[in-house]
Amino acid sequence: MKKMVVGVMIFLSLLLGCAPKYQIVLKSGQQLKAATKPDLNKDTGYYQYVDEDGKKVQLKEADVLLIKEK
């Protein structure tokens, strides 16, 4: 039973480690990293995402130059 639990934990950690990351380039030239895909809220005009530290972040759509998957 312990071997199965350890195997599942290793599998999940590998799976989570391979999750896509996103790079956000702002018009100012600043580069940010996102752990989740930035989603644009068309009502507010802000992108919302979670950064690598697990914090929720919002960026103005007008400030974003490029979003690409790493």
Phi, psi and omega in degrees: 000318180297321180296322180293317179297316179296318179298317178295319180296318179295316179300315181295321180293324176292319180296316180290328179291339180264005180297143182296143175245155182236144175250132180245126177250124179271161179298337178283350182099348179294140179244131181239156177243139180238140177275336178239160180292126177295128179250132180271125173268104185295335179290321183261338182080021180241142168276140177237134178203173176249128180279181184293341178270001179087010181268141176282134184230146174234136178230142175294137179302323182294338181274344187269128177266316188206141172232123179224149179279136179266000000 
